[in-house]
Amino acid sequence: MQTTKKAEGETLHQNYSQTAKKTIKKTFFTIAIVITALCLLFVVAPFALGIIFMGGGTLFAPNLSRIQADFQKNQESLNVVAKYLINSNFDHAMIRKTSNSDHSSRIVMSVAGNRILVSDEAVSGVIHSLFQNGFSSISKDESVIVFQRWSNLSSGRGIVYSIDGTTPTSDTILSFLVEIEPLPQDSWYFYVDDFDLWRMRYR
């Protein structure tokens, strides 16, 4: 009788131990899932949102057909801004989209380290519209005006206007130009500027 009770006690103890082990494993598994979710929320999500903002609202690089559609949609606005920058007489200028870019704020250009307001309010409104339609920056040098549609840490894509009408090269601010394709209007092109591809091709 005592042997039977002892055996039953040992069985109960073993069952309890196994149940306790399973509970502990489930608890650790749940904790691991929660920690992973928090990491994704606080680390990966802000990084992804940063890329989306920097990339004009998308994680994926636009191809030629997408840029052609963007050009047709924004052609008039692109021409207005290009004409304004050409007539501004600044050899170099940069306009970046900011987190508070909206029609209530004035557009600011960076010129030779100085911040200069876009003097024409109508043009300022047009630039706001381009930013709302996915463009993230506008830059100018002596020969081209670049409307960046997408970028990551090492590459960029978008639309470029050739001021002198010639096909843009890597001698411009598109230092790592690896692809250039004409768009329906003269002097306008789709471009891909990619440091990694450029280095593999020309190193």
Backbone torsions as a table, in degrees:
resi	resn	phi	psi	omega
1	MET	NA	-48.3	178.3
2	GLN	-62.5	-37.2	178.8
3	THR	-63.0	-40.2	179.8
4	THR	-64.6	-44.8	178.8
5	LYS	-62.8	-39.9	179.1
6	LYS	-62.5	-42.1	179.5
7	ALA	-64.3	-41.5	178.6
8	GLU	-63.9	-38.4	178.5
9	GLY	-64.5	-41.9	178.9
10	GLU	-65.0	-39.1	178.6
11	THR	-63.6	-44.5	178.3
12	LEU	-62.3	-40.2	179.3
13	HIS	-63.4	-42.4	179.2
14	GLN	-64.3	-43.2	179.3
15	ASN	-62.7	-40.5	178.6
16	TYR	-63.8	-42.4	180.0
17	SER	-63.8	-43.5	-180.0
18	GLN	-64.2	-41.8	178.6
19	THR	-63.8	-41.8	179.3
20	ALA	-62.9	-41.9	179.0
21	LYS	-62.8	-43.1	179.0
22	LYS	-62.7	-40.1	179.7
23	THR	-64.8	-42.0	179.0
24	ILE	-63.2	-43.8	179.3
25	LYS	-60.9	-44.6	179.4
26	LYS	-62.2	-39.8	-180.0
27	THR	-63.8	-46.4	178.4
28	PHE	-63.3	-38.6	179.2
29	PHE	-63.8	-42.8	178.7
30	THR	-63.4	-43.2	178.7
31	ILE	-61.3	-42.0	179.8
32	ALA	-62.4	-40.3	178.8
33	ILE	-64.7	-43.0	-179.8
34	VAL	-63.3	-43.4	179.7
35	ILE	-63.8	-42.4	178.4
36	THR	-61.9	-42.8	179.6
37	ALA	-63.3	-40.3	178.8
38	LEU	-65.7	-39.0	177.3
39	CYS	-61.8	-43.9	178.9
40	LEU	-63.2	-38.1	-176.9
41	LEU	-70.2	-44.5	-171.7
42	PHE	-96.9	-15.1	-178.6
43	VAL	-112.7	-57.2	-175.1
44	VAL	-72.7	-43.8	-176.3
45	ALA	-59.0	-49.7	177.5
46	PRO	-60.4	-36.9	178.5
47	PHE	-63.7	-44.1	179.4
48	ALA	-64.7	-41.7	178.5
49	LEU	-63.9	-35.9	176.8
50	GLY	-63.4	-41.8	178.1
51	ILE	-65.3	-41.8	179.4
52	ILE	-61.3	-44.2	179.2
53	PHE	-64.0	-47.0	-179.1
54	MET	-65.9	-31.6	-176.5
55	GLY	-90.9	15.5	176.5
56	GLY	76.4	27.6	174.5
57	GLY	94.9	7.5	-179.9
58	THR	-144.9	145.4	177.0
59	LEU	-80.3	-19.8	-171.8
60	PHE	-102.7	135.4	-179.1
61	ALA	-66.9	128.8	179.5
62	PRO	-72.3	141.2	177.3
63	ASN	-90.9	-176.4	-176.0
64	LEU	-59.5	-44.2	-177.2
65	SER	-64.1	-36.4	178.0
66	ARG	-67.0	-42.8	179.1
67	ILE	-66.8	-36.1	176.6
68	GLN	-61.2	-40.8	177.7
69	ALA	-66.3	-40.6	177.1
70	ASP	-62.8	-38.5	-179.3
71	PHE	-65.9	-45.1	179.7
72	GLN	-62.4	-38.7	-178.8
73	LYS	-69.7	-35.5	-172.7
74	ASN	-113.8	15.0	-172.0
75	GLN	-56.3	-46.4	-178.4
76	GLU	-63.4	-44.1	180.0
77	SER	-64.3	-40.8	179.0
78	LEU	-61.9	-42.0	179.1
79	ASN	-65.7	-38.4	179.1
80	VAL	-62.1	-47.0	-177.7
81	VAL	-68.6	-40.9	178.6
82	ALA	-60.4	-44.6	179.7
83	LYS	-62.6	-42.3	-179.7
84	TYR	-61.9	-45.9	-178.1
85	LEU	-67.0	-36.7	177.9
86	ILE	-64.2	-41.8	-178.9
87	ASN	-77.9	-9.1	-178.7
88	SER	-73.7	-18.7	179.8
89	ASN	66.8	17.1	173.3
90	PHE	-91.6	127.3	178.8
91	ASP	-67.1	-36.9	-179.7
92	HIS	-132.9	137.6	177.5
93	ALA	-154.5	150.9	179.6
94	MET	-139.4	132.7	175.2
95	ILE	-127.0	121.4	-178.5
96	ARG	-113.5	144.8	171.6
97	LYS	-72.4	135.6	177.0
98	THR	-118.4	168.2	-176.2
99	SER	-64.6	-22.1	179.6
100	ASN	-109.0	23.7	178.8
101	SER	-71.0	111.1	174.6
102	ASP	-148.6	174.0	-172.7
103	HIS	-68.8	-12.3	180.0
104	SER	-84.6	-11.1	-178.5
105	SER	-107.9	149.8	178.3
106	ARG	-82.6	142.8	178.7
107	ILE	-76.6	135.7	179.7
108	VAL	-116.2	132.2	175.2
109	MET	-99.9	145.7	171.1
110	SER	-99.2	116.4	-177.8
111	VAL	-129.9	114.2	179.3
112	ALA	51.4	40.5	178.4
113	GLY	82.9	-2.3	-179.6
114	ASN	-106.0	148.5	177.2
115	ARG	-96.4	120.4	-175.9
116	ILE	-126.4	129.2	178.3
117	LEU	-70.5	141.2	171.2
118	VAL	-67.7	117.5	-170.5
119	SER	-71.0	-29.7	-177.0
120	ASP	-91.2	113.7	-177.7
121	GLU	-63.8	-33.5	178.5
122	ALA	-64.6	-43.0	177.9
123	VAL	-65.8	-38.8	177.0
124	SER	-58.1	-42.4	177.1
125	GLY	-64.3	-38.8	178.1
126	VAL	-63.7	-41.0	179.3
127	ILE	-64.3	-40.7	175.7
128	HIS	-57.7	-42.2	-179.7
129	SER	-63.2	-40.7	177.6
130	LEU	-62.6	-41.4	177.7
131	PHE	-63.6	-40.7	178.4
132	GLN	-66.8	-25.8	179.7
133	ASN	-90.6	11.2	170.5
134	GLY	112.4	-8.4	177.9
135	PHE	-78.5	144.9	-174.1
136	SER	-113.3	-20.2	176.8
137	SER	-160.8	158.8	176.4
138	ILE	-133.0	127.2	-178.4
139	SER	-136.6	151.3	-176.5
140	LYS	-135.9	140.6	165.6
141	ASP	-127.4	-162.2	-175.1
142	GLU	-66.7	-22.5	-171.9
143	SER	-123.7	-16.7	-178.4
144	VAL	-139.6	158.9	169.9
145	ILE	-124.3	122.2	-173.5
146	VAL	-107.4	125.1	174.6
147	PHE	-108.0	100.5	-174.9
148	GLN	-79.0	126.6	-178.6
149	ARG	-101.3	-28.2	-177.9
150	TRP	-154.9	147.5	175.6
151	SER	-158.9	157.7	166.1
152	ASN	-131.0	-158.0	-174.1
153	LEU	-69.7	-21.4	-174.6
154	SER	-129.5	0.9	-177.5
155	SER	-150.9	164.3	178.4
156	GLY	-150.8	154.7	177.8
157	ARG	-140.3	153.0	178.0
158	GLY	166.3	-144.7	-175.2
159	ILE	-121.6	135.7	179.6
160	VAL	-127.8	137.4	176.5
161	TYR	-105.7	129.7	178.0
162	SER	-91.9	114.8	-176.6
163	ILE	-65.1	-39.1	-178.7
164	ASP	-94.2	2.2	175.5
165	GLY	86.6	-7.0	179.2
166	THR	-86.7	158.7	179.7
167	THR	-65.7	126.0	-178.6
168	PRO	-60.6	148.4	178.1
169	THR	-128.6	-179.5	178.6
170	SER	-75.1	1.0	174.3
171	ASP	-78.9	-3.8	179.1
172	THR	-95.4	-166.7	176.1
173	ILE	-67.4	-11.5	172.4
174	LEU	-86.0	72.0	-170.4
175	SER	-65.3	-26.3	-176.7
176	PHE	-117.7	43.4	-178.2
177	LEU	-65.6	125.2	179.7
178	VAL	-122.0	-12.2	178.9
179	GLU	-152.4	135.0	177.3
180	ILE	-142.4	127.4	-178.2
181	GLU	-134.5	134.5	-179.1
182	PRO	-68.1	146.0	174.8
183	LEU	-102.9	171.3	-172.2
184	PRO	-57.3	-25.4	179.6
185	GLN	-100.2	140.0	179.7
186	ASP	-54.7	141.2	176.0
187	SER	76.8	1.8	178.0
188	TRP	-109.6	139.2	-174.0
189	TYR	-141.8	152.6	166.1
190	PHE	-88.4	136.8	-179.0
191	TYR	-131.5	153.5	168.6
192	VAL	-127.4	121.3	179.4
193	ASP	-115.2	109.8	-170.6
194	ASP	-138.6	110.3	-177.3
195	PHE	-62.4	-43.7	-177.0
196	ASP	-64.1	-45.7	178.0
197	LEU	-66.3	-41.9	179.5
198	TRP	-60.2	-43.7	-179.5
199	ARG	-64.1	-39.3	179.9
200	MET	-68.2	-34.1	-178.0
201	ARG	-77.8	-37.6	-167.1
202	TYR	-117.8	2.4	179.7
203	ARG	-71.4	NA	NA
